[in-house]
Amino acid sequence: WARRCVQETGYKLPNGNYNVGVHIADVSYFVKADSAIDKEAAHRCTTVYLVNKRTDMLPKLLTENLCSLRSNVDRLAFSCLWELDEDANIVKVDFAKTIICSKQAFQYKEAQDLMNNASDSSDLKQSIIYLNNLAKKLKQRRIDQGALQLASTQVKFSFDQETHNPTDVSFYTLFETNSLVEEFMLLANVSVAAKIVDHFPSNAVLRSHNPPKPKQIKEFSKVLEEIGYKLDYSSSRALADSLDAIKKEKDPFFNQLVRILTTRCMNEATYFSTADADYPAFFHYGLACPLYTHFTSPIRRYADVLVHRLLAASLDIDSLSYTMTNKQRLAKVCEKMNLRNRMARFASRASSDYNTYLFFRDRKGPEHAVVTSISSVGFFVILPRYGLEGIIDFNEEDLKSNRELQSKSQDKQLILEFIVNGNKHRIFDHVLVKIEVELKNFHKQIKVEYVGKAEN
């Protein structure tokens, strides 16, 4: 698959069930507790991804060679092995340190093309079809339990090979095989979480996700209610059903936009030690599961390295280090991982903003945008094609017009319509904007200007 530290296998058993495995590079074999590499990894906590480069948590010898599950090369792995029935129910689960030899490394599109190739009758294609059918059932079960399907404004860039300047910006294209891999990664993380909590109830490393921020989700729900949509956030299942039901005719982006704005109301998921929380706090709201951890990406997340060590200890393969058994030190490690992950996200976002600036530097002409929120001094828009967001300030005339408009509103706190350049708009209207780049206080900034109305 595209993630080189991951390998998936699947085939049918004589009893009609399926043998499925997720095989993760055995990073903890090479990164021993309290070694120099481990201390540096514990300091970095995560790989930082920028638009066209990355800063690895671990040395390249590991990330690009020894812990890269290449085709037809023996590699050390930590495997999660299931027997699943036709409905993707777990009949049995095992964990083991293994040596695997991958038959084929795929990009997501390559695996999708193989699965769609009617003339191919290979065992490899059949295995992918088995996995995909099971993944669909796993996903539907998660959705039925209340797992959320949210969205973000994350985009990808295309670059000129000579100048290395961005030539295009777009949302990522996702295939069925993306979902296939995601479902089994989630299943592995859930299975490992149950295993380590069972053996180490007081010092397991888990990942939790709290319910939405009450104030923000309530305000957003009120906005949607005013324009004729109901957002029920009484539970994750109710929220998931509401998001599926919110659609606008002839505006396919509207549902995605609502999911993006709902994501803004969410708390961030965090790592924690089970010694620092009671069982109800273990729950992962977004995934609607009682126990969750990170096991599947130890080359880029230090939390996964810790979970590998916990899993190995639960299988009596290895013993835990002092840091893993000391509750106070483990709590500090979790706190640092959360901080480093937050910093990595900020760096990634800044890199994306900078390349967006470069892309629009020489670009002229109006762009299509959607109004996402309104304040007393301006309104925010998002450009669906690029995922770019910006604020358009009202001029003095607009401010006067909007004060008069707002004075007639029954709810002074909720602004749903506004006037700009003599045109009246409502929340979620489509508008035309112009993008300009400027240097302000030695900072490169993107400025959005209103052009006029746009057809939905």
C-alpha positions in Angstrom: 0.0 0.0 0.0 1.0 3.6 -0.1 2.0 3.5 3.5 5.1 1.4 3.4 5.1 0.3 7.0 1.8 -1.4 6.5 1.0 -4.7 4.8 -2.4 -6.4 4.6 -3.2 -10.0 3.8 -6.5 -11.8 3.3 -7.7 -15.2 2.1 -10.6 -17.6 2.6 -10.5 -20.5 5.0 -12.1 -24.0 4.4 -14.8 -23.1 6.9 -15.9 -20.1 4.9 -14.3 -17.6 7.2 -11.5 -15.3 6.3 -7.9 -15.1 7.6 -7.0 -11.4 7.6 -3.8 -9.8 8.8 -2.4 -6.3 9.3 1.4 -6.4 9.5 3.2 -3.3 10.8 6.9 -2.8 10.6 8.5 -3.9 13.8 10.1 -0.6 14.7 10.4 -1.5 18.4 12.9 -4.2 17.5 15.3 -1.6 16.2 14.4 1.2 18.6 15.1 -0.1 22.1 13.8 1.7 25.1 16.2 4.4 26.5 18.6 4.0 23.6 19.9 7.2 21.8 17.5 6.7 18.9 14.6 6.2 21.4 15.5 9.4 23.3 15.6 11.4 20.1 12.3 9.9 18.9 10.7 10.7 22.3 11.8 14.3 21.9 10.4 14.6 18.4 7.3 12.5 19.0 6.1 12.7 15.4 7.2 13.1 11.8 6.4 16.6 10.6 4.9 16.7 7.1 5.2 19.9 5.0 3.8 20.3 1.5 6.9 19.0 -0.4 9.1 17.6 2.4 9.1 16.0 5.8 11.2 15.9 8.9 11.3 12.3 10.1 11.0 11.1 13.7 13.4 8.3 13.0 16.6 7.9 10.9 16.1 7.3 7.1 17.9 3.9 7.4 14.8 2.8 9.3 12.0 4.7 7.6 13.2 4.1 4.0 14.8 0.7 4.4 14.7 -1.6 7.4 11.1 -0.6 8.4 9.9 -0.3 4.8 7.8 -3.3 3.8 9.1 -3.7 0.3 8.0 -6.2 -2.4 9.7 -9.7 -2.2 12.0 -8.7 0.7 11.8 -10.3 4.1 11.0 -7.8 6.8 10.3 -7.9 10.5 6.7 -7.1 11.5 4.3 -7.0 14.4 1.1 -8.6 13.1 -2.5 -8.4 14.1 -4.3 -11.6 12.8 -8.0 -12.2 12.7 -10.4 -14.8 11.7 -13.5 -13.0 10.4 -16.8 -14.4 9.3 -18.8 -13.4 6.2 -20.3 -10.4 8.1 -16.8 -9.2 9.2 -17.4 -10.3 12.9 -14.2 -11.2 14.7 -14.2 -15.0 15.5 -10.6 -14.9 16.8 -7.7 -12.4 17.1 -4.0 -13.1 17.6 -0.9 -11.0 17.8 2.6 -12.1 16.9 6.0 -10.9 15.9 6.5 -12.1 12.4 8.7 -12.1 9.3 6.8 -11.3 6.2 7.6 -11.1 2.5 5.3 -8.8 0.7 4.1 -9.9 -2.7 3.4 -6.5 -4.0 3.6 -2.8 -2.9 0.7 -0.7 -4.2 -0.2 2.9 -4.4 -3.9 3.3 -3.7 -4.8 3.9 -7.3 -2.8 0.9 -8.5 -4.7 -1.4 -6.1 -8.0 0.2 -7.2 -7.1 -0.4 -10.9 -6.2 -4.0 -10.2 -9.5 -4.5 -8.4 -11.4 -3.0 -11.3 -9.6 -4.9 -14.0 -12.1 -7.4 -15.3 -9.5 -9.4 -17.3 -7.3 -10.1 -14.2 -8.0 -13.3 -12.4 -5.0 -13.5 -10.1 -5.1 -14.6 -6.5 -3.8 -11.1 -5.5 -6.8 -9.4 -7.0 -9.1 -11.9 -5.3 -7.5 -11.2 -2.0 -8.0 -7.5 -2.4 -11.7 -8.1 -3.3 -12.1 -10.2 -0.2 -10.6 -7.4 1.9 -12.7 -4.7 0.2 -16.0 -6.6 0.8 -15.1 -7.1 4.5 -14.0 -3.4 4.8 -17.4 -2.2 3.6 -19.1 -4.3 6.3 -16.7 -3.0 8.9 -17.4 0.6 7.8 -21.1 0.2 7.8 -21.0 -1.3 11.3 -19.0 1.7 12.6 -21.5 4.1 11.0 -24.4 2.2 12.5 -22.7 2.6 15.9 -22.4 6.3 15.4 -18.9 6.9 13.9 -18.7 10.3 12.3 -17.6 11.0 8.7 -16.2 14.5 8.9 -14.2 16.6 6.4 -11.3 19.0 6.3 -9.8 21.6 4.0 -6.6 19.7 3.5 -5.4 20.0 -0.1 -2.6 18.7 -2.3 -0.3 20.7 -4.6 1.2 20.0 -8.0 4.6 21.5 -8.7 6.6 22.6 -11.7 9.5 20.3 -12.0 12.0 23.1 -12.9 10.9 26.0 -10.7 9.3 23.9 -7.9 6.5 26.4 -7.7 2.9 25.1 -7.2 0.9 24.9 -10.4 -2.3 23.5 -9.0 -4.2 23.1 -5.8 -7.0 20.5 -5.2 -8.6 18.3 -2.7 -7.3 14.7 -2.4 -8.8 12.1 -4.6 -9.9 9.1 -2.5 -10.5 5.6 -3.8 -12.3 2.5 -2.4 -8.8 1.2 -1.5 -8.2 4.2 0.8 -11.3 3.2 2.8 -10.2 -0.5 2.7 -6.8 0.3 4.3 -8.4 2.7 6.8 -11.0 0.2 8.0 -8.4 -2.5 8.8 -6.1 0.1 10.4 -8.9 1.1 12.7 -9.7 -2.5 13.4 -6.1 -3.2 14.3 -5.9 -0.2 16.6 -9.2 -1.1 18.4 -8.0 -4.8 18.8 -4.6 -3.7 20.2 -6.3 -1.2 22.5 -8.4 -4.0 24.1 -5.4 -6.2 24.5 -3.1 -3.7 26.2 -5.9 -2.4 28.5 -6.7 -6.0 29.5 -3.1 -6.6 30.5 -2.1 -3.2 31.7 -5.2 -1.4 33.0 -3.2 1.2 34.8 -0.6 2.2 32.3 -1.8 1.6 28.8 -1.5 4.4 26.3 -4.8 5.2 24.6 -6.3 7.9 22.4 -9.5 9.6 23.4 -11.8 12.0 21.7 -14.3 14.1 23.7 -17.8 15.2 22.5 -18.0 18.5 20.6 -17.4 21.8 22.3 -20.8 22.7 23.7 -20.9 26.4 22.8 -19.6 26.1 19.3 -21.8 23.1 18.3 -24.8 24.8 19.8 -24.2 28.0 17.8 -23.6 26.1 14.6 -26.8 24.1 15.2 -28.7 27.3 15.6 -27.4 28.7 12.3 -28.5 25.5 10.5 -31.9 25.5 12.2 -32.5 29.1 11.0 -32.1 28.1 7.4 -34.2 24.9 7.7 -31.8 22.1 8.8 -31.6 20.2 12.0 -28.3 19.2 13.6 -28.9 16.8 16.4 -25.8 16.4 18.5 -27.3 14.6 21.5 -25.1 11.6 20.6 -22.5 10.7 18.0 -25.1 8.5 16.2 -27.6 11.3 16.1 -24.9 13.7 14.8 -23.8 11.2 12.1 -27.5 10.8 11.0 -28.0 14.5 10.9 -24.9 15.1 8.8 -26.1 12.5 6.3 -29.5 14.2 6.0 -28.3 17.7 5.5 -28.2 18.3 1.7 -29.0 21.1 -0.6 -30.4 20.6 -4.1 -28.0 21.5 -6.9 -25.2 22.2 -4.4 -23.1 19.1 -3.9 -20.4 21.0 -1.9 -22.9 22.0 0.8 -22.9 18.7 2.7 -19.1 18.7 2.6 -19.0 22.2 3.9 -21.3 21.4 6.8 -19.0 18.5 7.7 -16.0 20.8 7.6 -17.7 23.4 9.8 -18.8 20.6 12.2 -15.2 19.5 12.4 -14.3 23.0 13.7 -16.7 22.4 16.6 -14.9 19.2 17.7 -12.3 18.8 20.5 -9.0 17.4 19.3 -8.2 13.8 20.0 -5.4 13.3 22.6 -3.1 10.6 24.0 -3.4 9.7 27.7 -2.4 7.1 30.2 -5.2 5.0 31.7 -3.8 5.8 35.1 -5.0 9.4 34.6 -8.6 8.8 33.6 -11.7 6.8 34.5 -13.1 4.3 32.1 -15.9 6.5 30.6 -13.2 9.0 29.6 -11.5 6.3 27.4 -14.3 6.6 24.8 -13.5 7.9 21.4 -16.4 10.1 20.3 -15.5 10.4 16.6 -15.0 6.7 16.1 -17.8 5.7 18.5 -15.7 3.1 20.2 -15.0 2.5 23.9 -11.2 1.8 23.5 -8.8 3.2 20.8 -5.1 3.5 20.4 -2.4 4.1 17.7 -0.5 1.0 16.7 -0.2 1.2 12.9 2.4 3.9 12.2 5.4 3.5 14.5 7.8 5.0 12.0 6.1 8.4 12.3 4.4 8.4 15.7 6.1 7.8 19.0 2.8 6.8 20.6 2.7 3.8 18.3 6.2 2.8 19.5 5.0 2.8 23.1 2.0 0.8 22.1 4.2 -1.8 20.4 6.2 -2.2 23.6 3.0 -2.6 25.6 1.7 -5.2 23.2 5.0 -7.1 23.2 5.0 -7.1 27.1 1.4 -8.3 27.1 2.5 -11.3 25.0 5.5 -11.9 27.3 7.9 -11.2 24.4 9.5 -8.3 26.3 9.4 -6.4 29.6 8.4 -2.8 30.1 10.9 0.0 30.7 10.8 2.2 33.8 9.1 5.0 31.9 6.3 2.7 30.9 5.7 1.6 34.5 6.1 5.0 36.1 2.6 6.7 36.0 4.0 10.2 36.4 6.6 9.9 33.7 4.2 8.2 31.3 1.7 11.0 31.9 4.4 13.6 30.9 5.3 11.6 27.8 1.6 11.7 26.7 1.4 15.4 27.4 4.5 16.0 25.3 3.2 13.8 22.4 0.0 15.9 22.4 2.0 19.1 22.3 4.3 17.9 19.5 1.4 16.7 17.4 -0.3 20.1 17.8 2.9 21.9 16.7 3.3 19.5 13.7 -0.2 20.4 12.6 0.5 24.1 12.9 3.7 23.6 10.8 1.9 21.6 8.2 -0.8 24.3 7.9 1.7 27.1 7.7 3.5 25.2 4.8 0.2 24.8 3.0 -0.6 28.5 3.5 2.8 29.5 2.1 2.4 27.4 -1.0 -1.1 28.7 -1.5 0.4 32.2 -1.4 2.9 31.2 -4.1 0.1 29.6 -6.2 -2.1 32.8 -6.2 0.8 35.2 -6.6 0.5 35.2 -10.4 -3.1 34.1 -10.7 -5.7 36.6 -11.9 -9.5 36.5 -12.4 -12.5 35.9 -10.2 -12.9 32.7 -8.2 -16.0 30.9 -6.9 -16.5 31.0 -3.1 -19.1 30.2 -0.4 -20.0 32.3 2.6 -19.3 30.3 5.8 -19.9 32.8 8.6 -20.7 36.4 9.2 -19.6 38.9 11.8 -20.3 42.6 12.4 -17.2 43.7 10.5 -17.0 41.2 7.6 -17.7 37.7 6.4 -15.7 34.5 5.9 -15.6 32.5 2.7 -14.2 29.3 1.5 -13.1 28.5 -2.1 -14.3 24.9 -2.7 -11.8 24.2 -5.4 -8.8 25.1 -3.3 -9.9 24.7 0.3 -8.7 28.3 0.8 -10.5 30.4 3.4 -10.4 34.1 4.0 -12.2 37.1 5.4 -13.7 40.0 3.5 -14.0 43.2 5.5 -16.9 45.5 5.1 -16.2 49.1 4.0 -17.7 52.1 5.8 -20.9 52.1 3.7 -21.3 48.3 4.2 -20.9 48.7 7.9 -23.7 51.3 8.0 -26.0 49.2 5.9 -25.4 46.1 8.0 -26.0 47.9 11.2 -29.4 49.0 9.9 -30.1 45.4 8.6 -29.1 43.9 12.0 -31.2 46.3 14.0 -34.3 44.7 12.3 -33.3 41.2 13.4 -34.9 39.6 16.4 -31.7 37.8 17.4 -29.0 40.4 17.7 -26.3 37.7 18.3 -27.0 35.6 15.2 -26.1 37.2 11.9 -27.5 35.3 8.9 -27.6 37.9 6.2 -25.5 40.9 5.2 -25.0 43.6 2.5 -21.8 44.1 0.6 -21.4 46.5 -2.3 -25.1 47.0 -2.4 -25.8 43.2 -2.8 -27.7 41.3 -0.1 -26.4 37.8 0.8 -27.2 35.1 3.3 -25.1 32.5 5.0 -23.9 29.8 2.6 -24.5 31.9 -0.5 -22.2 31.5 -3.4 -20.2 34.6 -4.4 -17.4 35.6 -6.7 -14.1 36.8 -5.2 -10.7 38.0 -6.3 -7.5 36.7 -4.7 -4.6 39.0 -4.2 -1.3 38.5 -2.4 0.4 41.2 -0.4 3.3 41.9 2.0 2.0 43.3 5.3 4.3 43.9 8.3 6.9 41.7 6.6 4.4 38.8 6.3 3.2 37.4 3.1 -0.6 37.4 3.2 -3.5 36.4 0.9 -6.3 39.0 0.6 -9.8 38.1 -0.5 -11.9 40.8 -2.2 -15.6 40.6 -3.1 -16.5 40.7 -6.8 -20.2 40.0 -7.0 -22.9 37.3 -6.9 -22.4 33.8 -8.3 -24.7 31.1 -9.5 -25.1 28.2 -7.1 
